[in-house]
Amino acid sequence: MNRNRSTESVVTDVLGKVKHVADQAQAHAAEARQKADEGVARLGELTHRKRDVIDARIDRAEHVVVEKIGAKHGDKVASVRRAVEWGLDRIADQRPPAHGVDDPAGGDSSPQY
C-alpha cells in the first residue's frame, strides 16, 4: 500500500507541475497575442499616417520600373501597384479606432508613435 501512495504522490506532483506549465504557457500565449495585436495596430497607424510618403515611393518605383522595362508592360506594373495599394489599405485598416471627435478636415487624432 505504501508503494501505491508513493505512486499516487508522484502522479499528483507530476500532474501539478504539468498544470503549472500549461498555465504558464497560456499566460505567455495571451501576452504574445496582446503584443502581436499591439504591433499590428501600430503598423496600421503608421501606414495610415505615412501613406503619402509610401505612395510617393510607390510612384517613384513605378516610374523606375516603367523606364527599365518599357511602357509595353504598363498594365502589369499597374496591376502590381493596385495589389500593393490594396495590401496597404488592409494594413491601415488594422489601426485602432480614433478616440474623440472625427475631424472633417481629415486630420488625425490618433496617438503619435
N, CA, C and O atoms as a GROMACS GRO file, in nm:
protein
  452
    1MET      N    1   0.081  -0.118   0.000
    1MET     CA    2   0.000   0.000   0.000
    1MET      C    3   0.087   0.126   0.000
    1MET      O    4   0.050   0.226  -0.062
    2ASN      N    5   0.200   0.122   0.069
    2ASN     CA    6   0.291   0.234   0.072
    2ASN      C    7   0.341   0.268  -0.068
    2ASN      O    8   0.361   0.385  -0.103
    3ARG      N    9   0.360   0.162  -0.147
    3ARG     CA   10   0.406   0.182  -0.283
    3ARG      C   11   0.300   0.255  -0.366
    3ARG      O   12   0.333   0.341  -0.447
    4ASN      N   13   0.171   0.222  -0.346
    4ASN     CA   14   0.064   0.288  -0.418
    4ASN      C   15   0.054   0.436  -0.381
    4ASN      O   16   0.032   0.522  -0.466
    5ARG      N   17   0.070   0.463  -0.254
    5ARG     CA   18   0.068   0.604  -0.212
    5ARG      C   19   0.184   0.679  -0.275
    5ARG      O   20   0.167   0.793  -0.320
    6SER      N   21   0.296   0.620  -0.279
    6SER     CA   22   0.412   0.683  -0.339
    6SER      C   23   0.388   0.710  -0.487
    6SER      O   24   0.421   0.818  -0.537
    7THR      N   25   0.329   0.611  -0.557
    7THR     CA   26   0.298   0.628  -0.698
    7THR      C   27   0.194   0.738  -0.715
    7THR      O   28   0.206   0.823  -0.803
    8GLU      N   29   0.091   0.736  -0.630
    8GLU     CA   30  -0.012   0.839  -0.637
    8GLU      C   31   0.047   0.976  -0.609
    8GLU      O   32   0.011   1.074  -0.673
    9SER      N   33   0.138   0.982  -0.514
    9SER     CA   34   0.202   1.108  -0.479
    9SER      C   35   0.284   1.161  -0.597
    9SER      O   36   0.279   1.280  -0.628
   10VAL      N   37   0.358   1.072  -0.661
   10VAL     CA   38   0.438   1.112  -0.777
   10VAL      C   39   0.348   1.159  -0.889
   10VAL      O   40   0.374   1.262  -0.952
   11VAL      N   41   0.241   1.086  -0.915
   11VAL     CA   42   0.147   1.123  -1.022
   11VAL      C   43   0.084   1.258  -0.991
   11VAL      O   44   0.072   1.343  -1.080
   12THR      N   45   0.045   1.280  -0.868
   12THR     CA   46  -0.013   1.407  -0.827
   12THR      C   47   0.086   1.521  -0.845
   12THR      O   48   0.050   1.627  -0.895
   13ASP      N   49   0.210   1.498  -0.805
   13ASP     CA   50   0.314   1.600  -0.823
   13ASP      C   51   0.337   1.632  -0.970
   13ASP      O   52   0.347   1.749  -1.009
   14VAL      N   53   0.344   1.528  -1.053
   14VAL     CA   54   0.366   1.547  -1.196
   14VAL      C   55   0.248   1.621  -1.258
   14VAL      O   56   0.267   1.713  -1.337
   15LEU      N   57   0.127   1.582  -1.222
   15LEU     CA   58   0.009   1.649  -1.276
   15LEU      C   59   0.005   1.796  -1.233
   15LEU      O   60  -0.034   1.883  -1.310
   16GLY      N   61   0.045   1.822  -1.110
   16GLY     CA   62   0.051   1.961  -1.062
   16GLY      C   63   0.151   2.043  -1.141
   16GLY      O   64   0.124   2.158  -1.176
   17LYS      N   65   0.265   1.983  -1.170
   17LYS     CA   66   0.367   2.053  -1.248
   17LYS      C   67   0.322   2.074  -1.392
   17LYS      O   68   0.346   2.180  -1.451
   18VAL      N   69   0.256   1.974  -1.448
   18VAL     CA   70   0.205   1.987  -1.586
   18VAL      C   71   0.102   2.100  -1.592
   18VAL      O   72   0.103   2.180  -1.685
   19LYS      N   73   0.014   2.105  -1.494
   19LYS     CA   74  -0.086   2.212  -1.490
   19LYS      C   75  -0.018   2.347  -1.477
   19LYS      O   76  -0.058   2.443  -1.544
   20HIS      N   77   0.083   2.357  -1.394
   20HIS     CA   78   0.156   2.483  -1.377
   20HIS      C   79   0.220   2.526  -1.509
   20HIS      O   80   0.211   2.643  -1.548
   21VAL      N   81   0.284   2.433  -1.577
   21VAL     CA   82   0.348   2.465  -1.705
   21VAL      C   83   0.243   2.505  -1.808
   21VAL      O   84   0.264   2.599  -1.884
   22ALA      N   85   0.130   2.435  -1.810
   22ALA     CA   86   0.022   2.469  -1.904
   22ALA      C   87  -0.032   2.609  -1.875
   22ALA      O   88  -0.060   2.685  -1.967
   23ASP      N   89  -0.048   2.641  -1.747
   23ASP     CA   90  -0.096   2.775  -1.710
   23ASP      C   91   0.003   2.882  -1.754
   23ASP      O   92  -0.036   2.987  -1.806
   24GLN      N   93   0.132   2.855  -1.734
   24GLN     CA   94   0.234   2.949  -1.778
   24GLN      C   95   0.232   2.965  -1.930
   24GLN      O   96   0.245   3.076  -1.982
   25ALA      N   97   0.217   2.854  -2.000
   25ALA     CA   98   0.213   2.859  -2.147
   25ALA      C   99   0.093   2.942  -2.194
   25ALA      O  100   0.106   3.020  -2.288
   26GLN      N  101  -0.022   2.926  -2.130
   26GLN     CA  102  -0.139   3.004  -2.167
   26GLN      C  103  -0.116   3.152  -2.140
   26GLN      O  104  -0.155   3.238  -2.220
   27ALA      N  105  -0.054   3.184  -2.027
   27ALA     CA  106  -0.025   3.323  -1.995
   27ALA      C  107   0.071   3.384  -2.096
   27ALA      O  108   0.052   3.498  -2.140
   28HIS      N  109   0.173   3.309  -2.135
   28HIS     CA  110   0.269   3.359  -2.234
   28HIS      C  111   0.202   3.373  -2.370
   28HIS      O  112   0.230   3.469  -2.443
   29ALA      N  113   0.114   3.281  -2.405
   29ALA     CA  114   0.043   3.289  -2.533
   29ALA      C  115  -0.048   3.412  -2.535
   29ALA      O  116  -0.056   3.482  -2.636
   30ALA      N  117  -0.115   3.440  -2.424
   30ALA     CA  118  -0.202   3.557  -2.416
   30ALA      C  119  -0.119   3.685  -2.430
   30ALA      O  120  -0.159   3.779  -2.498
   31GLU      N  121  -0.004   3.687  -2.364
   31GLU     CA  122   0.084   3.804  -2.373
   31GLU      C  123   0.136   3.821  -2.515
   31GLU      O  124   0.144   3.933  -2.566
   32ALA      N  125   0.171   3.711  -2.580
   32ALA     CA  126   0.220   3.717  -2.718
   32ALA      C  127   0.110   3.767  -2.811
   32ALA      O  128   0.136   3.848  -2.901
   33ARG      N  129  -0.015   3.721  -2.791
   33ARG     CA  130  -0.126   3.769  -2.872
   33ARG      C  131  -0.146   3.919  -2.853
   33ARG      O  132  -0.168   3.992  -2.950
   34GLN      N  133  -0.138   3.964  -2.728
   34GLN     CA  134  -0.155   4.106  -2.699
   34GLN      C  135  -0.046   4.188  -2.767
   34GLN      O  136  -0.074   4.291  -2.828
   35LYS      N  137   0.079   4.142  -2.758
   35LYS     CA  138   0.191   4.214  -2.821
   35LYS      C  139   0.175   4.214  -2.973
   35LYS      O  140   0.202   4.316  -3.038
   36ALA      N  141   0.132   4.102  -3.029
   36ALA     CA  142   0.111   4.096  -3.174
   36ALA      C  143   0.001   4.192  -3.216
   36ALA      O  144   0.014   4.263  -3.316
   37ASP      N  145  -0.109   4.195  -3.140
   37ASP     CA  146  -0.218   4.287  -3.171
   37ASP      C  147  -0.172   4.432  -3.162
   37ASP      O  148  -0.208   4.515  -3.246
   38GLU      N  149  -0.092   4.462  -3.060
   38GLU     CA  150  -0.038   4.598  -3.046
   38GLU      C  151   0.052   4.633  -3.165
   38GLU      O  152   0.048   4.744  -3.216
   39GLY      N  153   0.134   4.537  -3.208
   39GLY     CA  154   0.222   4.559  -3.322
   39GLY      C  155   0.145   4.582  -3.450
   39GLY      O  156   0.178   4.671  -3.529
   40VAL      N  157   0.042   4.503  -3.472
   40VAL     CA  158  -0.042   4.518  -3.591
   40VAL      C  159  -0.112   4.654  -3.589
   40VAL      O  160  -0.119   4.723  -3.690
   41ALA      N  161  -0.165   4.692  -3.472
   41ALA     CA  162  -0.231   4.821  -3.460
   41ALA      C  163  -0.134   4.935  -3.487
   41ALA      O  164  -0.167   5.033  -3.554
   42ARG      N  165  -0.013   4.923  -3.434
   42ARG     CA  166   0.088   5.028  -3.455
   42ARG      C  167   0.127   5.036  -3.602
   42ARG      O  168   0.139   5.145  -3.658
   43LEU      N  169   0.146   4.920  -3.665
   43LEU     CA  170   0.179   4.919  -3.807
   43LEU      C  171   0.066   4.981  -3.888
   43LEU      O  172   0.092   5.057  -3.982
   44GLY      N  173  -0.058   4.950  -3.853
   44GLY     CA  174  -0.173   5.010  -3.921
   44GLY      C  175  -0.174   5.161  -3.905
   44GLY      O  176  -0.200   5.234  -4.001
   45GLU      N  177  -0.147   5.207  -3.784
   45GLU     CA  178  -0.144   5.352  -3.758
   45GLU      C  179  -0.032   5.419  -3.838
   45GLU      O  180  -0.054   5.523  -3.899
   46LEU      N  181   0.086   5.360  -3.836
   46LEU     CA  182   0.199   5.419  -3.910
   46LEU      C  183   0.172   5.419  -4.060
   46LEU      O  184   0.204   5.516  -4.129
   47THR      N  185   0.114   5.312  -4.110
   47THR     CA  186   0.081   5.304  -4.253
   47THR      C  187  -0.020   5.413  -4.289
   47THR      O  188  -0.007   5.478  -4.392
   48HIS      N  189  -0.119   5.431  -4.204
   48HIS     CA  190  -0.220   5.534  -4.228
   48HIS      C  191  -0.157   5.674  -4.228
   48HIS      O  192  -0.182   5.755  -4.317
   49ARG      N  193  -0.075   5.700  -4.125
   49ARG     CA  194  -0.014   5.833  -4.111
   49ARG      C  195   0.087   5.864  -4.220
   49ARG      O  196   0.098   5.978  -4.264
   50LYS      N  197   0.160   5.764  -4.264
   50LYS     CA  198   0.268   5.784  -4.362
   50LYS      C  199   0.227   5.746  -4.504
   50LYS      O  200   0.313   5.728  -4.590
   51ARG      N  201   0.098   5.734  -4.529
   51ARG     CA  202   0.053   5.687  -4.659
   51ARG      C  203   0.100   5.775  -4.773
   51ARG      O  204   0.133   5.725  -4.881
   52ASP      N  205   0.105   5.907  -4.752
   52ASP     CA  206   0.151   5.995  -4.859
   52ASP      C  207   0.297   5.969  -4.895
   52ASP      O  208   0.334   5.972  -5.012
   53VAL      N  209   0.379   5.942  -4.795
   53VAL     CA  210   0.520   5.910  -4.820
   53VAL      C  211   0.532   5.776  -4.892
   53VAL      O  212   0.609   5.762  -4.987
   54ILE      N  213   0.454   5.678  -4.847
   54ILE     CA  214   0.456   5.546  -4.909
   54ILE      C  215   0.411   5.557  -5.055
   54ILE      O  216   0.474   5.499  -5.144
   55ASP      N  217   0.302   5.631  -5.079
   55ASP     CA  218   0.252   5.647  -5.216
   55ASP      C  219   0.356   5.715  -5.306
   55ASP      O  220   0.370   5.679  -5.422
   56ALA      N  221   0.427   5.813  -5.252
   56ALA     CA  222   0.531   5.881  -5.330
   56ALA      C  223   0.642   5.783  -5.368
   56ALA      O  224   0.694   5.787  -5.480
   57ARG      N  225   0.677   5.696  -5.277
   57ARG     CA  226   0.782   5.597  -5.307
   57ARG      C  227   0.732   5.492  -5.407
   57ARG      O  228   0.808   5.445  -5.491
   58ILE      N  229   0.605   5.457  -5.397
   58ILE     CA  230   0.548   5.365  -5.496
   58ILE      C  231   0.548   5.430  -5.632
   58ILE      O  232   0.580   5.366  -5.732
   59ASP      N  233   0.513   5.560  -5.639
   59ASP     CA  234   0.517   5.633  -5.766
   59ASP      C  235   0.657   5.628  -5.826
   59ASP      O  236   0.674   5.603  -5.946
   60ARG      N  237   0.756   5.653  -5.743
   60ARG     CA  238   0.895   5.653  -5.790
   60ARG      C  239   0.936   5.514  -5.839
   60ARG      O  240   0.998   5.499  -5.944
   61ALA      N  241   0.901   5.413  -5.762
   61ALA     CA  242   0.934   5.275  -5.801
   61ALA      C  243   0.865   5.239  -5.933
   61ALA      O  244   0.925   5.177  -6.020
   62GLU      N  245   0.740   5.278  -5.946
   62GLU     CA  246   0.668   5.250  -6.070
   62GLU      C  247   0.736   5.320  -6.189
   62GLU      O  248   0.750   5.261  -6.296
   63HIS      N  249   0.777   5.442  -6.169
   63HIS     CA  250   0.844   5.518  -6.274
   63HIS      C  251   0.975   5.449  -6.316
   63HIS      O  252   1.003   5.435  -6.435
   64VAL      N  253   1.053   5.406  -6.219
   64VAL     CA  254   1.180   5.339  -6.248
   64VAL      C  255   1.155   5.208  -6.324
   64VAL      O  256   1.225   5.178  -6.420
   65VAL      N  257   1.056   5.132  -6.280
   65VAL     CA  258   1.027   5.004  -6.346
   65VAL      C  259   0.984   5.028  -6.490
   65VAL      O  260   1.031   4.960  -6.581
   66VAL      N  261   0.896   5.124  -6.512
   66VAL     CA  262   0.850   5.153  -6.649
   66VAL      C  263   0.966   5.202  -6.734
   66VAL      O  264   0.973   5.168  -6.853
   67GLU      N  265   1.057   5.281  -6.676
   67GLU     CA  266   1.176   5.326  -6.751
   67GLU      C  267   1.261   5.206  -6.793
   67GLU      O  268   1.311   5.202  -6.906
   68LYS      N  269   1.278   5.110  -6.704
   68LYS     CA  270   1.366   4.996  -6.730
   68LYS      C  271   1.305   4.894  -6.826
   68LYS      O  272   1.373   4.844  -6.915
   69ILE      N  273   1.176   4.864  -6.809
   69ILE     CA  274   1.118   4.757  -6.890
   69ILE      C  275   1.031   4.809  -7.004
   69ILE      O  276   0.989   4.732  -7.090
   70GLY      N  277   1.005   4.937  -7.004
   70GLY     CA  278   0.926   4.995  -7.112
   70GLY      C  279   0.778   4.999  -7.079
   70GLY      O  280   0.730   4.925  -6.993
   71ALA      N  281   0.708   5.086  -7.148
   71ALA     CA  282   0.566   5.108  -7.123
   71ALA      C  283   0.479   4.991  -7.169
   71ALA      O  284   0.362   4.982  -7.132
   72LYS      N  285   0.535   4.902  -7.251
   72LYS     CA  286   0.453   4.791  -7.302
   72LYS      C  287   0.404   4.700  -7.190
   72LYS      O  288   0.306   4.627  -7.209
   73HIS      N  289   0.470   4.702  -7.074
   73HIS     CA  290   0.428   4.620  -6.960
   73HIS      C  291   0.358   4.705  -6.854
   73HIS      O  292   0.345   4.664  -6.738
   74GLY      N  293   0.313   4.820  -6.894
   74GLY     CA  294   0.248   4.912  -6.801
   74GLY      C  295   0.127   4.854  -6.732
   74GLY      O  296   0.100   4.885  -6.616
   75ASP      N  297   0.052   4.768  -6.802
   75ASP     CA  298  -0.066   4.707  -6.741
   75ASP      C  299  -0.027   4.614  -6.626
   75ASP      O  300  -0.096   4.606  -6.524
   76LYS      N  301   0.084   4.543  -6.643
   76LYS     CA  302   0.130   4.455  -6.535
   76LYS      C  303   0.180   4.536  -6.416
   76LYS      O  304   0.155   4.501  -6.300
   77VAL      N  305   0.252   4.644  -6.445
   77VAL     CA  306   0.300   4.732  -6.338
   77VAL      C  307   0.181   4.792  -6.264
   77VAL      O  308   0.182   4.799  -6.141
   78ALA      N  309   0.080   4.835  -6.336
   78ALA     CA  310  -0.040   4.893  -6.273
   78ALA      C  311  -0.111   4.789  -6.188
   78ALA      O  312  -0.165   4.820  -6.082
   79SER      N  313  -0.112   4.665  -6.234
   79SER     CA  314  -0.176   4.557  -6.159
   79SER      C  315  -0.102   4.532  -6.027
   79SER      O  316  -0.164   4.513  -5.923
   80VAL      N  317   0.029   4.532  -6.034
   80VAL     CA  318   0.109   4.514  -5.913
   80VAL      C  319   0.085   4.630  -5.817
   80VAL      O  320   0.072   4.612  -5.696
   81ARG      N  321   0.080   4.750  -5.872
   81ARG     CA  322   0.057   4.867  -5.788
   81ARG      C  323  -0.078   4.857  -5.717
   81ARG      O  324  -0.087   4.886  -5.597
   82ARG      N  325  -0.181   4.817  -5.788
   82ARG     CA  326  -0.314   4.802  -5.726
   82ARG      C  327  -0.309   4.700  -5.613
   82ARG      O  328  -0.371   4.720  -5.508
   83ALA      N  329  -0.237   4.590  -5.634
   83ALA     CA  330  -0.224   4.488  -5.530
   83ALA      C  331  -0.152   4.542  -5.407
   83ALA      O  332  -0.192   4.516  -5.294
   84VAL      N  333  -0.046   4.619  -5.430
   84VAL     CA  334   0.029   4.678  -5.318
   84VAL      C  335  -0.060   4.778  -5.244
   84VAL      O  336  -0.063   4.777  -5.121
   85GLU      N  337  -0.132   4.861  -5.316
   85GLU     CA  338  -0.220   4.959  -5.252
   85GLU      C  339  -0.332   4.889  -5.174
   85GLU      O  340  -0.369   4.934  -5.066
   86TRP      N  341  -0.385   4.780  -5.229
   86TRP     CA  342  -0.486   4.704  -5.158
   86TRP      C  343  -0.430   4.652  -5.026
   86TRP      O  344  -0.495   4.659  -4.922
   87GLY      N  345  -0.308   4.598  -5.032
   87GLY     CA  346  -0.244   4.548  -4.911
   87GLY      C  347  -0.219   4.658  -4.809
   87GLY      O  348  -0.240   4.638  -4.690
   88LEU      N  349  -0.177   4.775  -4.856
   88LEU     CA  350  -0.155   4.888  -4.765
   88LEU      C  351  -0.286   4.932  -4.701
   88LEU      O  352  -0.289   4.966  -4.583
   89ASP      N  353  -0.394   4.931  -4.779
   89ASP     CA  354  -0.525   4.965  -4.722
   89ASP      C  355  -0.564   4.867  -4.613
   89ASP      O  356  -0.614   4.906  -4.508
   90ARG      N  357  -0.539   4.740  -4.638
   90ARG     CA  358  -0.572   4.637  -4.538
   90ARG      C  359  -0.490   4.657  -4.410
   90ARG      O  360  -0.542   4.642  -4.300
   91ILE      N  361  -0.363   4.692  -4.425
   91ILE     CA  362  -0.279   4.718  -4.308
   91ILE      C  363  -0.330   4.841  -4.233
   91ILE      O  364  -0.343   4.838  -4.111
   92ALA      N  365  -0.358   4.948  -4.306
   92ALA     CA  366  -0.405   5.072  -4.242
   92ALA      C  367  -0.538   5.049  -4.171
   92ALA      O  368  -0.566   5.115  -4.071
   93ASP      N  369  -0.620   4.958  -4.222
   93ASP     CA  370  -0.748   4.928  -4.157
   93ASP      C  371  -0.731   4.862  -4.021
   93ASP      O  372  -0.827   4.854  -3.945
   94GLN      N  373  -0.612   4.816  -3.990
   94GLN     CA  374  -0.586   4.748  -3.862
   94GLN      C  375  -0.556   4.846  -3.750
   94GLN      O  376  -0.537   4.806  -3.635
   95ARG      N  377  -0.550   4.976  -3.783
   95ARG     CA  378  -0.520   5.074  -3.678
   95ARG      C  379  -0.639   5.082  -3.582
   95ARG      O  380  -0.753   5.054  -3.620
   96PRO      N  381  -0.611   5.122  -3.460
   96PRO     CA  382  -0.720   5.133  -3.363
   96PRO      C  383  -0.812   5.248  -3.401
   96PRO      O  384  -0.769   5.343  -3.466
   97PRO      N  385  -0.938   5.239  -3.361
   97PRO     CA  386  -1.030   5.349  -3.393
   97PRO      C  387  -0.984   5.476  -3.323
   97PRO      O  388  -0.935   5.473  -3.210
   98ALA      N  389  -1.003   5.589  -3.391
   98ALA     CA  390  -0.964   5.718  -3.333
   98ALA      C  391  -1.058   5.750  -3.218
   98ALA      O  392  -1.180   5.730  -3.228
   99HIS      N  393  -1.002   5.799  -3.110
   99HIS     CA  394  -1.083   5.839  -2.996
   99HIS      C  395  -1.111   5.987  -3.008
   99HIS      O  396  -1.024   6.065  -3.047
  100GLY      N  397  -1.230   6.027  -2.976
  100GLY     CA  398  -1.265   6.167  -2.983
  100GLY      C  399  -1.349   6.194  -3.106
  100GLY      O  400  -1.398   6.101  -3.171
  101VAL      N  401  -1.364   6.320  -3.139
  101VAL     CA  402  -1.450   6.364  -3.248
  101VAL      C  403  -1.375   6.347  -3.380
  101VAL      O  404  -1.256   6.377  -3.390
  102ASP      N  405  -1.447   6.298  -3.482
  102ASP     CA  406  -1.388   6.288  -3.615
  102ASP      C  407  -1.361   6.427  -3.669
  102ASP      O  408  -1.442   6.518  -3.653
  103ASP      N  409  -1.247   6.442  -3.732
  103ASP     CA  410  -1.208   6.569  -3.789
  103ASP      C  411  -1.252   6.571  -3.935
  103ASP      O  412  -1.198   6.495  -4.016
  104PRO      N  413  -1.350   6.656  -3.971
  104PRO     CA  414  -1.397   6.657  -4.109
  104PRO      C  415  -1.291   6.701  -4.208
  104PRO      O  416  -1.303   6.676  -4.328
  105ALA      N  417  -1.186   6.767  -4.160
  105ALA     CA  418  -1.079   6.811  -4.250
  105ALA      C  419  -0.980   6.698  -4.278
  105ALA      O  420  -0.885   6.715  -4.354
  106GLY      N  421  -1.002   6.582  -4.216
  106GLY     CA  422  -0.916   6.468  -4.242
  106GLY      C  423  -0.796   6.461  -4.152
  106GLY      O  424  -0.702   6.387  -4.180
  107GLY      N  425  -0.796   6.538  -4.043
  107GLY     CA  426  -0.683   6.535  -3.950
  107GLY      C  427  -0.678   6.403  -3.878
  107GLY      O  428  -0.772   6.324  -3.884
  108ASP      N  429  -0.570   6.380  -3.810
  108ASP     CA  430  -0.550   6.254  -3.740
  108ASP      C  431  -0.538   6.280  -3.591
  108ASP      O  432  -0.443   6.345  -3.546
  109SER      N  433  -0.634   6.229  -3.514
  109SER     CA  434  -0.630   6.248  -3.368
  109SER      C  435  -0.570   6.128  -3.299
  109SER      O  436  -0.578   6.117  -3.176
  110SER      N  437  -0.511   6.038  -3.374
  110SER     CA  438  -0.452   5.917  -3.318
  110SER      C  439  -0.321   5.947  -3.249
  110SER      O  440  -0.256   6.048  -3.280
  111PRO      N  441  -0.280   5.862  -3.156
  111PRO     CA  442  -0.153   5.885  -3.086
  111PRO      C  443  -0.036   5.878  -3.183
  111PRO      O  444  -0.037   5.802  -3.279
  112GLN      N  445   0.064   5.958  -3.157
  112GLN     CA  446   0.184   5.960  -3.240
  112GLN      C  447   0.283   5.857  -3.189
  112GLN      O  448   0.310   5.851  -3.068
  113TYR      N  449   0.339   5.776  -3.279
  113TYR     CA  450   0.438   5.675  -3.240
  113TYR      C  451   0.573   5.720  -3.287
  113TYR      O  452   0.672   5.650  -3.265
   0.00000   0.00000   0.00000
